[in-house]
């Protein structure tokens, strides 16, 4: 395994799940998917958290089926080691099944069917078992459920029984069982996780990303720890929504305040400085913004193909930023696909980020 360096946190692995466009249950705001992309981007940024891009998997909307979630949890179980750190981020619907005091919570995947909830949601029992199978001794589950309050219900056809939304307090405790296991939820079980009017992110994830970008108070040793993150996020969320939202921290056997990522606060590596040496060059400015929005490279969200490009004409074998550098060099020379141009690439990105100021500048 590669050692931790100033821009490398090689033992960090993440599974980032976000679902907004549910086809059979009420959809959620677009901020849900934007949350996930920003979490993945800051984790894989060498100027921030330093996770290797190949260690971070995103399942967004239609990708986040029940089978896909199960598969990626199993992959974490087989591809991580005790000394690793694992982050699992879920933003979407949670469901409360059964009758108190025996009710349990479940994650609601993209292909949930209200008529068959037991078979089409990821139950608390199954999720807990999947977490227990992951050998990493530092594991953090981040749940930003946009309807955490039990007062919410799916509005389905008359023949479909109502389903309570959210996660019970007992479920949050049970999901945190195990040595080195931490669960952070965006709000109490009696509250709703907020997306403020006009915001591009949920309130919780906005401050979570800010903490990972260097906002949290740390020990100054180049690492950001789990308590640093929670203390920052809890304070900021409570301050922004007094009395309305309180993030929750659960852990049953936590021995230390373990590092979750690098704490670089936006510092640039030598490679970053070389690549971005001329901010007036539109190609270099485009590379910078695309690397932030699509951190795994031109294949991320099929952005290259949607812009008219052909991935088979690129050599993609480095980090996300390096792959963007190589891809735009090919595009600048007239290659990369028959119909792709810088203009079509910007237009494809604007379809997902229509108000992004850096994209509007092209």
C-alpha positions as CSV (number, residue, x, y, z in Angstrom):
1,X,0.0,0.0,0.0
2,X,1.2,3.5,-0.8
3,X,2.2,5.6,2.2
4,X,0.2,8.7,3.2
5,X,1.7,11.8,1.7
6,X,0.9,15.5,1.5
7,X,-1.6,14.7,-1.3
8,X,-2.4,11.0,-0.8
9,X,-4.7,9.2,1.6
10,X,-4.4,5.7,0.0
11,X,-6.3,3.8,2.6
12,X,-9.4,5.9,2.1
13,X,-12.4,4.2,0.4
14,X,-15.9,5.6,-0.1
15,X,-19.3,4.6,-1.4
16,X,-21.4,7.6,-2.3
17,X,-25.1,7.0,-2.9
18,X,-27.7,9.6,-3.8
19,X,-31.2,9.2,-5.2
20,X,-33.5,12.1,-6.1
21,X,-35.4,10.9,-9.2
22,X,-37.3,8.0,-7.6
23,X,-39.7,6.5,-10.3
24,X,-42.2,4.9,-7.9
25,X,-42.0,7.0,-4.7
26,X,-41.9,10.8,-4.3
27,X,-38.8,12.4,-5.9
28,X,-36.4,14.6,-3.9
29,X,-34.7,17.9,-4.8
30,X,-31.9,17.9,-7.3
31,X,-29.7,19.0,-4.4
32,X,-29.6,15.4,-3.3
33,X,-27.5,14.3,-6.3
34,X,-25.4,17.5,-6.3
35,X,-24.6,16.6,-2.6
36,X,-23.1,13.3,-3.6
37,X,-21.1,14.7,-6.5
38,X,-19.6,17.3,-4.1
39,X,-18.8,14.7,-1.5
40,X,-17.0,12.6,-4.1
41,X,-15.2,15.6,-5.5
42,X,-13.8,16.8,-2.2
43,X,-12.8,13.3,-1.1
44,X,-10.8,12.7,-4.3
45,X,-9.3,16.1,-4.5
46,X,-5.6,16.1,-3.9
47,X,-5.9,19.6,-2.7
48,X,-8.3,18.5,0.1
49,X,-8.9,14.9,1.3
50,X,-6.6,12.9,-1.0
51,X,-8.6,9.8,-1.6
52,X,-7.5,7.9,-4.7
53,X,-10.3,8.3,-7.4
54,X,-10.3,4.5,-8.0
55,X,-11.3,4.0,-4.4
56,X,-14.4,6.2,-4.5
57,X,-17.6,4.8,-6.1
58,X,-20.7,6.9,-6.9
59,X,-24.2,5.4,-7.4
60,X,-26.5,8.2,-8.5
61,X,-30.2,8.0,-9.2
62,X,-30.8,5.0,-11.6
63,X,-27.4,3.5,-10.8
64,X,-28.4,3.1,-7.2
65,X,-30.6,0.0,-7.5
66,X,-30.9,-2.4,-4.6
67,X,-28.6,-4.9,-6.4
68,X,-26.0,-2.2,-7.1
69,X,-25.9,-1.1,-3.5
70,X,-25.5,-4.7,-2.3
71,X,-22.8,-5.3,-4.9
72,X,-20.8,-2.2,-3.9
73,X,-21.1,-2.9,-0.1
74,X,-19.8,-6.4,-0.9
75,X,-16.9,-4.9,-2.8
76,X,-15.9,-2.9,0.2
77,X,-15.9,-6.1,2.2
78,X,-13.5,-7.8,-0.2
79,X,-11.3,-4.9,-1.2
80,X,-10.5,-3.2,2.1
81,X,-8.1,-4.0,4.9
82,X,-8.2,-3.5,8.7
83,X,-5.9,-0.4,8.5
84,X,-8.2,1.3,5.9
85,X,-10.8,4.0,6.4
86,X,-14.3,3.6,4.8
87,X,-16.9,6.3,4.3
88,X,-20.4,5.4,3.2
89,X,-22.6,8.4,2.3
90,X,-26.3,8.0,1.6
91,X,-28.7,10.8,0.6
92,X,-32.2,9.8,-0.3
93,X,-35.3,8.3,1.4
94,X,-35.2,6.3,4.5
95,X,-38.2,4.1,5.5
96,X,-39.5,3.0,8.9
97,X,-41.0,-0.5,8.6
98,X,-43.0,-2.5,11.2
99,X,-44.7,-1.4,14.3
100,X,-43.2,0.1,17.5
101,X,-41.4,-1.0,19.5
102,X,-40.2,-3.6,16.9
103,X,-40.0,-1.2,13.9
104,X,-36.8,-1.0,11.9
105,X,-35.4,1.3,9.3
106,X,-34.4,0.7,5.7
107,X,-32.6,2.5,2.9
108,X,-34.9,3.1,-0.1
109,X,-33.0,2.4,-3.4
110,X,-34.0,3.7,-6.8
111,X,-36.0,0.7,-7.7
112,X,-38.1,0.5,-4.6
113,X,-41.6,-0.8,-5.1
114,X,-44.2,0.3,-2.6
115,X,-46.2,-2.8,-3.0
116,X,-43.3,-5.0,-2.0
117,X,-41.2,-3.0,0.5
118,X,-39.6,-5.9,2.3
119,X,-38.1,-7.2,-0.9
120,X,-37.2,-3.9,-2.5
121,X,-35.5,-1.9,0.3
122,X,-32.2,-2.5,2.1
123,X,-33.3,-3.5,5.6
124,X,-31.5,-2.3,8.7
125,X,-30.5,-6.0,9.4
126,X,-29.0,-6.5,6.0
127,X,-27.2,-3.1,6.0
128,X,-25.8,-3.9,9.5
129,X,-24.6,-7.2,8.3
130,X,-22.9,-5.7,5.3
131,X,-21.2,-3.1,7.5
132,X,-20.0,-5.8,9.8
133,X,-18.4,-7.7,6.9
134,X,-16.2,-4.7,6.0
135,X,-12.8,-5.3,7.7
136,X,-11.7,-1.6,7.9
137,X,-11.3,-0.6,11.5
138,X,-12.4,3.0,10.8
139,X,-15.9,3.1,9.2
140,X,-18.2,6.1,9.0
141,X,-21.8,6.1,7.7
142,X,-23.2,9.5,6.8
143,X,-26.9,9.6,6.3
144,X,-28.5,12.7,4.9
145,X,-32.1,11.6,4.5
146,X,-34.1,14.4,3.2
147,X,-37.1,13.2,5.2
148,X,-35.8,11.9,8.5
149,X,-38.9,12.7,10.4
150,X,-41.4,9.9,11.0
151,X,-44.3,12.3,10.3
152,X,-43.7,12.1,6.6
153,X,-45.4,9.4,4.5
154,X,-45.3,8.2,0.9
155,X,-48.4,9.3,-0.9
156,X,-49.2,6.2,-3.0
157,X,-52.3,4.8,-4.6
158,X,-55.1,3.9,-2.3
159,X,-54.3,0.2,-2.4
160,X,-50.7,0.8,-1.4
161,X,-50.2,1.0,2.4
162,X,-48.6,4.2,3.8
163,X,-44.9,3.9,4.7
164,X,-43.3,6.1,7.4
165,X,-40.2,7.9,6.2
166,X,-37.0,8.3,8.1
167,X,-34.8,6.4,10.6
168,X,-35.6,5.6,14.2
169,X,-33.2,6.5,16.9
170,X,-32.8,2.8,17.8
171,X,-31.9,2.0,14.2
172,X,-29.2,4.7,14.2
173,X,-27.7,3.2,17.3
174,X,-27.8,-0.4,15.9
175,X,-26.1,0.7,12.7
176,X,-23.2,2.1,14.7
177,X,-22.5,-1.1,16.6
178,X,-18.9,-2.4,16.2
179,X,-15.4,-1.3,16.9
180,X,-14.4,1.8,15.1
181,X,-17.9,2.3,13.7
182,X,-19.4,5.8,13.6
183,X,-22.8,6.9,12.3
184,X,-23.6,10.6,11.6
185,X,-27.1,11.4,10.6
186,X,-28.2,14.8,9.3
187,X,-31.0,15.2,11.8
188,X,-32.8,13.7,14.7
189,X,-35.5,11.1,14.0
190,X,-38.2,13.7,14.9
191,X,-36.8,16.3,12.5
192,X,-36.5,16.9,8.7
193,X,-33.2,17.3,7.0
194,X,-33.4,20.7,5.4
195,X,-32.6,22.1,1.9
196,X,-32.9,25.8,2.3
197,X,-34.6,27.8,-0.5
198,X,-32.2,28.4,-3.4
199,X,-29.4,26.3,-2.0
200,X,-27.6,23.9,-4.3
201,X,-26.9,21.5,-1.3
202,X,-28.7,20.2,1.7
203,X,-27.9,22.1,4.8
204,X,-26.1,19.2,6.3
205,X,-24.0,18.3,3.3
206,X,-23.1,22.0,2.6
207,X,-21.3,22.1,6.0
208,X,-19.9,18.6,5.7
209,X,-18.2,19.6,2.4
210,X,-17.0,22.8,4.0
211,X,-15.5,20.9,6.9
212,X,-13.6,18.6,4.5
213,X,-12.4,21.5,2.5
214,X,-10.6,22.9,5.6
215,X,-13.3,24.7,7.6
216,X,-13.1,22.4,10.6
217,X,-10.7,23.1,13.4
218,X,-8.0,20.4,13.4
219,X,-4.8,19.5,15.2
220,X,-2.7,21.1,12.4
221,X,-0.9,17.8,11.5
222,X,-2.4,17.5,8.0
223,X,-5.2,15.2,9.0
224,X,-8.9,15.8,9.7
225,X,-10.5,13.6,12.3
226,X,-14.0,12.3,12.9
227,X,-14.7,14.6,15.9
228,X,-13.3,17.6,14.0
229,X,-15.9,17.0,11.3
230,X,-18.9,16.4,13.5
231,X,-18.2,19.3,15.8
232,X,-18.0,21.7,12.9
233,X,-21.0,20.3,11.1
234,X,-23.2,20.2,14.2
235,X,-22.4,23.8,15.2
236,X,-23.0,25.2,11.7
237,X,-26.3,23.3,11.1
238,X,-27.7,24.2,14.5
239,X,-26.7,27.8,13.9
240,X,-28.3,28.0,10.4
241,X,-31.6,26.4,11.5
242,X,-32.0,27.1,15.3
243,X,-34.2,24.5,16.9
244,X,-35.1,22.8,13.6
245,X,-32.2,20.5,12.8
246,X,-29.7,18.8,15.0
247,X,-27.1,16.3,13.5
248,X,-26.7,13.1,15.4
249,X,-23.5,11.2,16.3
250,X,-23.6,7.5,17.2
251,X,-20.8,5.2,18.1
252,X,-20.7,2.2,20.4
253,X,-17.0,1.2,20.6
254,X,-14.9,4.1,19.5
255,X,-11.4,4.1,21.1
256,X,-9.9,7.2,19.4
257,X,-10.6,10.3,17.3
258,X,-9.4,8.7,14.2
259,X,-8.3,10.5,10.9
260,X,-10.9,10.4,8.2
261,X,-8.9,12.2,5.4
262,X,-6.2,14.6,4.7
263,X,-6.6,18.2,5.9
264,X,-5.0,20.2,3.0
265,X,-7.5,23.1,2.9
266,X,-7.2,23.6,-0.8
267,X,-3.4,23.6,-1.0
268,X,-2.1,22.7,-4.4
269,X,0.4,20.0,-5.3
270,X,3.3,20.8,-7.6
271,X,1.5,19.0,-10.4
272,X,-1.6,21.1,-9.8
273,X,0.4,24.3,-10.0
274,X,2.1,23.2,-13.2
275,X,-1.1,22.3,-14.9
276,X,-2.9,25.4,-13.8
277,X,0.0,27.8,-14.3
278,X,-1.9,30.1,-16.7
279,X,-5.4,31.0,-15.4
280,X,-6.0,33.1,-18.5
281,X,-5.8,30.0,-20.7
282,X,-9.4,28.9,-21.4
283,X,-8.3,25.3,-21.8
284,X,-6.7,25.3,-18.4
285,X,-9.7,27.0,-16.8
286,X,-12.0,24.4,-18.4
287,X,-9.7,21.6,-17.1
288,X,-10.0,22.9,-13.6
289,X,-13.7,23.2,-13.5
290,X,-14.3,19.8,-15.2
291,X,-12.0,18.1,-12.7
292,X,-14.0,19.6,-9.9
293,X,-17.4,18.7,-11.3
294,X,-16.4,15.3,-12.7
295,X,-13.6,14.1,-10.4
296,X,-13.1,10.6,-11.9
297,X,-12.4,12.0,-15.4
298,X,-14.1,12.2,-18.8
299,X,-16.1,9.0,-18.2
300,X,-17.8,10.5,-15.1
301,X,-21.5,10.8,-15.7
302,X,-20.8,10.0,-19.4
303,X,-19.9,13.7,-19.9
304,X,-17.4,13.0,-22.7
305,X,-19.9,10.8,-24.7
306,X,-22.8,13.2,-24.1
307,X,-20.7,16.0,-25.6
308,X,-20.2,13.9,-28.7
309,X,-16.9,12.3,-27.8
310,X,-15.5,8.8,-28.1
311,X,-13.8,7.5,-24.9
312,X,-12.0,4.8,-27.0
313,X,-9.9,7.6,-28.5
314,X,-8.5,8.7,-25.1
315,X,-5.9,7.1,-22.9
316,X,-7.4,7.1,-19.4
317,X,-5.0,5.6,-16.9
318,X,-4.3,8.3,-14.3
319,X,-6.1,10.3,-11.7
320,X,-9.2,12.2,-12.7
321,X,-7.3,15.5,-13.0
322,X,-4.6,13.8,-15.1
323,X,-7.1,12.2,-17.3
324,X,-8.8,15.6,-17.9
325,X,-5.5,17.1,-18.8
326,X,-4.8,14.4,-21.3
327,X,-8.3,14.4,-22.8
328,X,-8.4,18.2,-23.3
329,X,-5.0,18.0,-24.9
330,X,-6.4,15.5,-27.4
331,X,-9.5,17.7,-27.9
332,X,-7.3,20.8,-28.5
333,X,-5.6,18.9,-31.3
334,X,-8.9,18.0,-33.0
335,X,-9.3,14.5,-31.6
336,X,-11.4,12.7,-29.0
337,X,-14.4,12.0,-31.2
338,X,-16.0,13.1,-34.5
339,X,-18.4,15.7,-33.1
340,X,-17.0,16.8,-29.7
341,X,-15.7,20.3,-29.4
342,X,-14.9,22.6,-26.4
343,X,-18.3,24.2,-26.9
344,X,-20.3,20.9,-26.9
345,X,-18.3,19.8,-23.8
346,X,-19.3,23.0,-21.9
347,X,-22.9,22.7,-23.1
348,X,-23.1,19.1,-21.8
349,X,-21.8,20.2,-18.4
350,X,-24.2,23.1,-18.3
351,X,-27.1,20.7,-18.7
352,X,-26.3,19.4,-15.2
353,X,-24.9,22.7,-13.7
354,X,-26.8,25.4,-15.5
355,X,-25.8,28.2,-13.1
356,X,-22.2,27.3,-12.5
357,X,-20.3,30.6,-12.8
358,X,-17.1,29.1,-14.2
359,X,-19.0,27.3,-17.0
360,X,-21.0,30.4,-17.9
361,X,-17.7,32.2,-18.5
362,X,-17.0,30.2,-21.6
